[in-house]
Structures are given as structure tokens and as C-alpha cells.
Amino acid sequence: MIDLDPLWLTAKLALITTVILLVVSLPLSYWLAYSKFKFKSVAEAIVSLPLVLPPSVLGFYLLVAFSPQNAFGKFLDQYFDIRLVFSFEGLIIASVIYSLPFMVHPIQAGLKNLPASLKEASFTLGKSRFTTLTKILLPNIKSSILTGIVLTFAHTVGEFGVVLMIGGSIPKETRVASIAIYDEVQAMNYDAANLYAGILFVFTFSILLGVYLINNTFSKANPFNND
């Protein structure tokens, strides 16, 4: 019998991260899709950086930044009594940063693929940008939003390098499933490691299969689908 705490902690971390990124990514994706800002490419590169940057590199710099021995970490510790290193809160912040492109890119792509006339017609009728986004654009990219949600959740479930650097392996605090697998392998307890890995494999495959099936349904019903 394995300890179920890492699985529960993983699900909790993935859920919180996904909710935060959904709220953050909707306006950010809208801005990236339609803004004519001169240095927008710089912003897009920053958002996409976690896709190519090794997780251990990002985890290291976050560890340095969050450490009480450095300016930012010291500021949080002294004035707010907050320590992000080796804490669940630190894992959330690290996961939000590391999974950001997995939410932003599908939503941004969905917005870009919509006909420009859709947005222009809304503005012509006097609708605000907020109303246009929430009432006109987002309902027409449900599949993109769902893809972003599922990819973000699944990616957070599979994180290892970042969470290891920031959180370590504290039971019931930062020992998520990927860390539990690593710990069991280090202890040569391969049966437990195999069980953890099997559960994650089945879980992630199931949610990915589900999103593809649902997206196919959305695609058939979407009048703006080009297929």
C-alpha cells in the first residue's frame, strides 16, 4: 500500500495552478493575440521561455530569488513573514510560472484563428473590449480554452525539476507524486514507484483522451471551424 498524500497534494497543486493561470491567461492571451505593441515579441518570448528552459535552471533561479538570504526572499520574510522556499505556496508560484505557456498558447491561437470581422462587428455595435472578449470571443474558442486547462493541469501533475528545487521532499507539504516516485526509486522500492507511475500514466492519458474527444465534438459544432 502506498502513501496517498503525494497524489492528493499533486491534484491540489495542479488544480490551484490551473485556476490561477486561467484567470491570468485570458486577458494576457487577448493582449498577445491582438496587441500591436512594438515589443510584443519580447513578451511572447518571456511567456514561452519555460518551454525550452531546463526545469532545473528555472527552479534554481526561483530558489535563489525566494531564499531569505537574498533581497526578495528577505523582504517577504521580514515584512510579511512569508517563506516560499520548501513550502506549498512556493510550489504554486513556481508551477504558475513554469506552466504559463501551456495555458496561454492554446487560448492565444484560438483567438487568432477567429475571423477579424467578429471582433470588429462587436466594436461597431458599441460593445466594450471586456464584453467582446467574454460574450463574443471566448464562447467561440471553447475547445482552445479546454485544451489550455487540460494541458496546464497535466503538465503540473508531471512537474519534477522545478518542484524538486523549490520544495524538496517534505511529507504532506511539498512531496508531490513525481517526487515520491524519485524517492521510491532512490530507496530501491520499485513496486511503490511503479504504482505511483502507473497511476499518473493512466490519469494523464485519460484526461488527454477526454480532451481530444470533447474537442472533436466542439470542432464539429463550431461554425468558424475551417475543416
N, C-alpha and C positions, 0 to 999 in steps of 0.2 A: 504493500500500500504506500502510495506516495503522499507527500505533503501537498495539500490543495491550495495553500496560501499563495504560492507563486502564480498559480493560474488565476486566482481571484485578483491578485494585485496587477497582473498583466491586463486583464479585462478592464479593471478600473482605470488604469493608466491610459489605455487605448481609447476608452470612452471619453474621458475628460479631455484628452488631447484632440480628439475628433471634433467635439463640440466647440472647443475654443477656436480651432482652425476654421471651422465652418463659418463662425461669426466673423473672424478676421478676413477670411479669404474672399467672401462675397464682394465687399467693396474694393478690396485690393485687385481682384481679378477684373472687375469692371473698369477700374482705372488703367490697368495694364492693357486691356483689350481696346480701349477707345481713346486713351490719352495721347496727345501729340507733344508731350513734354520732351524737350531736347535730349535729356539724359535718361530717357526711359530704358534704354538698353542696359544701363548700369544697374538700374533697379531689377530688371529681369535677370541679369547675371547673378545678383546677390540672392534673389529668390531661388534660383536654380542651383546655387553652389552646393547644397547638400547632396545633389545627385551625383556629383563627381568627386567631392572631397571625401577622403577616407574618414569613416566614423571616429576612429581613434584621434585624428587630428582635431576635428570639431570638439570631441569630448575633452581633449587636453586643454584647448583654449578656454572652454567653458569652465573647466576645473580651475584653471588659473584665475579666471575672472571672478568666480564665485568664492574663491578661497578667502578666509578672513585675513590672511596675510597681505592681500592686495587691496587696492583702493576701493573698488566696487563692493567686494565682499565685506571689507571692513566697515564701509558706510552702512550697509544693510544690517550688519551685526550690531553696531554701536547705536544707531538711531531707531531701528525697527525691531531689533532682537530677532532677526531672520538669518538662518544659516541654510544656504541652498546646497552645500556640499554634503553628500551622503544623506540626503533627505528625499522624501517622496515629492515634495514641492520642486526640488531641483530637477528631478526626473521629468516632471511635467514641462517645465520651461525648456529643458534640453530636447524633449520629444517634439514640442511645438516647433522649435527651430529646425530640427532635423527632418520633420515630416511636412514642412510647409509646401514644398513644390508638388507633393503628391495630391494636395487639395487644390492648389492654385491652378496648376496646368490644365487639368480637365475642364474646370469651370471657365477659364480664360479661353480655351479652344472652343468650347461650346458657344460662348458669346460672340467670338469672331466669326463663327460659321453661320450665325443668324443673318438674314438679309438686312442690309443697312436701312432699307425702307421701313422696316418695322419700328426702329427707334425714331427715325425721322417723322413718321406718321404720328407717333405718340407726342413728340415735341410740338408738332403742328397743332395738335388738339389741346395744347396748353398743359400737358402733364409735366410734372417735375421729374428731375432725374431719379429721385427716390421711387416715385410711383412707377416710372417707366421700368426701373430695374425690378421692383418687387411684383408688379402686376402684369407686365408685358414680357420682359426678357426671361426672367427666371422660370416662369411656368413652361417656357418653350425649350428649356435645357435641363429637364428633369433627369435625363439619363446621364448627362455630364456631372451634375451635382451628386447623383448616386455613385457614380464612378469615383469621384473625389472622396466621398465619405468612406467607401469601402477600401480604396487603396490606402487612405490615411490610417484607417483602423488596422488593416492587415500589416502595413509597414511598421506601425508602432508595436504591434504584437511581436514582430520579428527582430526588433532592435537588439543589438548586443554591445557593440563597441562604445557607443555614446553612454548607454546606461551603466556599463561597467566602470567607465572612467568617472562619471558623476556620482553614481550611487553605491558602487561596490556591491557587496552581498550581505545586506543586513536583513535577517529574517523578519517578515511581516512589515518591512519598511521599504526596502529597495530590491529585495531578491525576487525579481520577476522570473518568468518561465525560462527565458533564454539564458539567464544567469544560473538558474537551477540546473539546467542541462550541463552547462560548463562545470559546475561544482561536482555534479554526479560523475562526470567523466574523469575529472581530476581525482576523485576518490575511487575510481575504477568500479563504480556501481553502475554498470552498463544497463542493467534491467530497468532501473529507475530513469536513467537518461533516455532510454528507448521509449519508455512510456510517456514521458514529457514530450519528446519529439513527435511521437505518433499522434498525440492529442493536438499539438499545434499544426501538424501537417493536415490532419483531417479537417480541423476547424478552418484553416485558411483556404484550403481547397474548396470547402463547402460554400464559404461566403463569396469567393471569386466566381464559382459556378453559378451561384444565385444571381450575382450582379449581371453576368452575361445573359442569363435567361431573361431577366427583367428588362435589360437594355434592348434586347431584341424586340420585346413587346412594345417598349416606348418608341423604337425606331419605326415600327410599322404604323403606329398611331400618330406620329409626328408629321404634320403637313409640310414641314420645312426639310424633311429628310430627302436627300438627293438621290437615294438608291431607287 
